[in-house]
Amino acid sequence: MQLKLLLLLLMSSMTVFSQTDSTTKNNVNHKFELSLNITTSISNFFGNSNSNSLLADPYLIGIKYQLKPNYYLRCGANIKSRKVTENFGQRNVVENNEQLRVGVEKRIPVTSKIFFYPGIDLVGGYFYSDVQTFDGISNTQIQAKQTTIGGGPMIGLLYQINQRLAISTEAALYYQNLTTQRYMSLGFPDPTPIKRTEHGYTILPIIPSSIYITIKL
């Protein structure tokens, strides 16, 4: 029911903005844009809530600012948190995931309503995981902290519904350096904790499977 109300609200906003455009002067320049990733909501609405691609766009919300005609400063962020208690407290899981993106893009008109926009991003993230298990004799704890930083090119396609509303999708290829700190304590009979730090890198492709709805502010 909530997802149906969300889609109804989006459709209503499209109508409202369309009516507003007819009474708004053409010389009004909206510098800020707010983008929302509505892919999960649409998937849940059509009963496809279990589909979760590892290559999906991790950014839930974005803000863009027009630096000059066709050039935009872009920021994106996402925060996820999960806490699970199982078997009457014998297993506790805590996870936090934070992602941040800052970049620039250039919009190239294809038609009066369709825009192609290449750009480049600087990305960073932090992931924390803590799993504690109690088997009646000893406590086992496995903890991981990972920080990422990198960047790379991106490309997007935007359809301008009216002066205030647009939909878009994006693809990107990011290179990221990884630093992971691991902590493990097995408890009895070996209470000595194990600590380890790992360094590496990853190539993160993001396919254009996410749908953004963008509102000019």
TAQUIBEL-V179392 format. One record per pair of residues at least 4 apart in sequence whose C-alpha atoms are under 6 Angstrom apart, sorted by the first residue. I is the first residue (numbers start at 1). J is the second residue. Records with the same first field share a line. If there is no record, write none. Layout:
I=J ; J
//
This chain:
3=45
13=17
30=216 ; 217
31=65 ; 66
32=64 ; 65 ; 216 ; 217
33=63 ; 64 ; 215 ; 216 ; 217
34=62 ; 63 ; 214 ; 215
35=61 ; 62 ; 212 ; 213 ; 214
36=61 ; 212 ; 213
37=60 ; 211 ; 212
38=211 ; 212
39=210 ; 211
43=48 ; 49
44=48 ; 49
55=206
56=206
57=206
59=76 ; 77 ; 78
60=78
61=76 ; 77
62=75 ; 76
63=74 ; 75
64=73 ; 74
65=72 ; 73
66=71 ; 72
67=71 ; 72
70=106 ; 107
71=105 ; 106
72=104 ; 105
73=103 ; 104
74=102 ; 103 ; 104
75=101 ; 102
76=100 ; 101
77=99 ; 100
78=98 ; 99
79=97 ; 98
80=96 ; 97
81=95 ; 96
82=94 ; 95
83=93 ; 94
84=92 ; 93
85=89 ; 91 ; 92
86=91
90=133 ; 134
91=132 ; 133
92=131 ; 132
93=130 ; 131
94=129 ; 130
95=128 ; 129
96=127 ; 128
97=126 ; 127
98=125 ; 126
99=125
100=123 ; 124
101=122 ; 123
102=121 ; 122
103=120 ; 121 ; 122
104=119 ; 120
105=118 ; 119
106=117 ; 118
107=116 ; 117
108=115 ; 116 ; 117
109=115
110=114 ; 115
113=159 ; 160
114=158 ; 159
115=157 ; 158
116=156 ; 157
117=155 ; 156
118=154 ; 155
119=153 ; 154
120=152 ; 153 ; 154
121=151 ; 152
122=150 ; 151
123=149 ; 150 ; 151
124=148 ; 149
125=147 ; 148
126=146 ; 147
127=145 ; 146
128=144 ; 145
129=143 ; 144
130=142 ; 143
131=141 ; 142
132=140 ; 141
133=139 ; 140
134=138 ; 139
138=187 ; 188
139=187
140=185 ; 186 ; 187
141=184 ; 185
142=183 ; 184
143=182 ; 183
144=181 ; 182
145=180 ; 181
146=179 ; 180
147=178 ; 179
148=177 ; 178
149=176 ; 177
150=175 ; 176
151=174 ; 175
152=173 ; 174
153=172 ; 173
154=171 ; 172
155=170 ; 171
156=169 ; 170
157=168 ; 169
158=167 ; 168
159=166 ; 167
160=166
161=165 ; 166
164=215 ; 216
165=214 ; 215
166=213 ; 214
167=212 ; 213 ; 214
168=211 ; 212
169=208 ; 210 ; 211
170=208
171=206 ; 207 ; 208
172=205 ; 206
173=204 ; 205
174=203 ; 204
175=203
176=201 ; 202
177=200 ; 201
178=199 ; 200 ; 201
179=198 ; 199
180=197 ; 198
181=196 ; 197
182=195 ; 196
183=194 ; 195
184=193 ; 194
185=193
187=191
//
